[in-house]
């Protein structure tokens, strides 16, 4: 049985959430924190919140964001698992393709992302905000089953479409709604990778 692994990026592969790191580096913490609070409270839908965050960061050159992203630490055991199984591993993230390119290049696996519109080094807009459920049918075409790994509410659509789901608590407590529909919940990277090796 061929098994594919669909990984969330922030807090699952990375050891920090990317947007807060960007905000801190660019002195935009207040704006990003406010948007995050409004999103988590349900006041602003995720798609709208993401587009607003991108609008805030639009004035920042893409290369500057990539430089910040390239310095974010990756979970070492998860990185090793992905690189050893790169043909069956996929990153499924709402982050913009142009921003996270350094991480995707380092991982060496395929990805499904939101897509940015850009002219040279300048972000001019968002072409598409990924609903994570979109990725799973594409992955399933070449595999017998799909294992989804994530930690947040926006991973729920991906979990519903997958055969096996793992709520991952490497960086913070997985969202309660995600835990409720998960087949497994792990709280450290070692346990996660042991489970993934068992499911391979």
N, C-alpha and C positions, 0 to 999 in steps of 0.2 A: 504494500500500500504506500503510495507516494503522498507524503505529508508536507504541506506548505505552512510557513509561520508568518503571520501578519503582525508586525510590531508597531504599536504607537511609538512616537519618538520622544516627546518631552516627558522626563521622569521615568521612562521605561528603558530607553537606550542612553539618554543623557542623564547626568547626575544632578542636573538643575533644569528648571523650566526656562525655555529660551527667551520668551518675551520679557519676563522680569529682568533677566540678565541684560538684554538689550536696553531696556528702560533705564536701568541703573547706570550703565556705561554712558548713556546719552543724556542723563539728567532729566528723564521723563517719568520718574517713578510715580509722581502724584497722578498724572493723567492715566497711566496704565493701571494703577491700583483702583482708581475710581471706576474705570471700565470693567475691570475684573469683578469688582463688588456688584456692579449693576447686572453683569452677565450671570453670576452665580445666584443672585437673588431672583433671576427670571425676568427682570425689568427690561432687559435688552436681549433679543435672540442672539445665539452664537454667531450666525452669519453676519448680522449687523455689527456686532461687537468687533468681530475680526476685521471687517472692512474699515471700521473707525480706527482701529489700532494701526492698520496699514496706512491710513490717511495721515495719522500722526507721524509715522516713520517715513512717509513719502519723501520728505525733504532731505533725508539722510542717504548718501550714495550707497548703492548696493554693495560695493566693495568694502565700505566701512562696516556694514552689517555682517558681511561674510567674515571679516576679520574678527569681529566679536564672537560670532558663532564658532569659528574654528578653534577658539580657546576654551570652549566649554568641554569639561571632562565627560568622557563616555564611560559607562559601566564596563569595566574590563572583562568580566566573564561573559557578559552578554555580547560584547564586541567580538570576543573570541568565538562564541557559538555562531554568530552571524557569518563571520569570515570563513569558518570551517564549513558552513552550510549555505554559502551565498546563493547557490542556484535555487534553493527552496525557501529563502528568506526575503521578505518584502517589508519596506517601511511604508506605513499608511498614516499620513499626518495632514492636518489642516494647515500646517505652515507653508509658506510660499516657496516654490521650487528655487527661485533665484537666491533666497536668503540661506537656505540650508544646503546648498550645493557642496560646500566643503565637507559636511558630515556624510552625505550620501556617497561622495567620492571616496572617503576614507573607509566606509563600510563595504563598498564594492558590490552592493546588491541593488535590486530594482526597487522603485518607489512609486507611490501614488501620493500626490500632493495637491494643494491649491496652486493655482498658476497666476503669476504676476505678468502684467504688461509693462514693458520697459523700453526705454530708448537709451542705448548705451549703458551708462552706469546709473541711470535715473529710473526709479520706479514711477510709473505714471498711472497705475491702477491695478485692479484685481480682475482677471478674466474669469476665474472660476474658484469658488470656495468648495472644497471637497466635502461631500457627505461620505463618511468612511464606509458606509454600506456599499457604495458604488464599486469599491475595489474588489470585493470578495468574488463576485461572479467572474471577473476577469482572471483572477488567480485560480479559481476552481476549474477553469477550462483545461488546465494542464496537471491538475493534482486530484487525488482521490478524496482528500479531506483537508480542511483548513483549520489551523489553530490560531486564534486571535489573542494577543497579549496587550493589555492596556491598563490605564489607571483612572480615567476620567469619564465624566458624563458623555462627552462626545464620542467615546468608544462604544457606547451602547448599540448604535446601529450596526457596527462591525461585528459585535458579539452575537447579535440576533442572526446575522447571515452566516456565521461560521459554525463548524461542526463541534469544536471544543473551544472554550473560552477560559482565559486565565487573567484574573484581576491581580495586578502587580503593585505591591506596596514598597518598592525600593526606596522612593524618595519621600512619599507621604502616604497616608491612609488612602486606599482606593475609595472612590466614590461609593456611597452606600447602595445607590441604585445599580451600580455595576456589580458589586459583590452579590447582590440578590439574584442576578441572572447568570453568574459565573459557575463554571464546573469546578474550578480550582481558585484558591486565593493564596498568594505567596507574599511573604513580608521581607525577604532579603534576596539578593541576587544569586547566592549559592543555591538556595532552594528552588528558585525559578529555573536556573539552568539545569539542575538535576532533573526537574520535571520535564523540561523540554527535551532533554536527551532520552528520557523514558518514552516520550511520545514520538520520537523520530522514527 
